[in-house]
Amino acid sequence: MTARLSLTNPKVRTALKNLSVEDFKDFGMQQIAYIRAIDNDNSTIYSIRSADGEEISVMDTLDQAIIATRQNDLEPVTVH
């Protein structure tokens, strides 16, 4: 099981605030997938993206996107 970082921990917050642009870009590449709702005509679809913003997949529902993300051992994070 992957250890989770607590954003309430001051050391963790400081470390994240001090990441370089390059480090931030690579942060979570193997652990995090971002899910973003996209308006598509009269419906909403859900784009699954890697930490660097590259689109991995598109799903019809948020539940499908979350399940697909977890099945690939990634932690889903929604983007508003």
N, C-alpha and C positions, 0 to 999 in steps of 0.2 A: 504494500500500500504506500502511496506517495504521501510524504509529510506536507502539511499545509502551513503556509505562512500566515501569521495573524497580523492584519493591518492595524490592529490596536497596539501592537508592540512598537515602541518608539524606535528601536534599532532597525526593525524591518522598514518602517516608514522612512527613516533617514536614508537607508540603503537604496530604496526605490527612488527617492527624490534625487539622489546623486548619480543615477545611471546616466551614462553617456548616451547620445542619440543612437549610436550603433548598438550599444548594450540593450537599450530599450527596444530597439527593433527586433533583436534576437530573443528578448525575454519571453519565455513561455512557448517557444517554437515547437517543442516536442510535448507540451503538456496542455496547452490552451487552444480552444477553437472558439471563435466569436460567431454568434448567431445574430443576424440582422434581418429585421422585417423589411420587405420591399413591396411597395404597391405595384401590382401588375394588372393593368386594366381594371377589372371590377373585383379583384381578389388580392390577397396578400400571400406572398411566398416568402420562404426563409432561406437566406443565403448563409452557408457555413463557410467561414474564412479562417485561414491560418493566422497565427500571431502577426505575420508580416503583411496581412491584408489580402493575400492571394485566395481567390475563391476555390474552395474544395468541392462543394456540392450545393445543390439547391433542393429544398424539400417543400412539400405542399403545406405542412403544418409545423407549428413550433414543436409539438411532441415528437414528430418524426425527426426533426433536426436534432433535438436533444438525445434521442435514442441512438441515432446514427453517430453522433459525436462520442457518446459514451462507449458504444460498441467498438470504437477505434481508439479506446484508451486515452481520450482527450477530455478535459474538463470544459463543459460548455459555459460560456459567458455571453449574456445577451447585451446587445448594443442598441441604445435608444436613439 
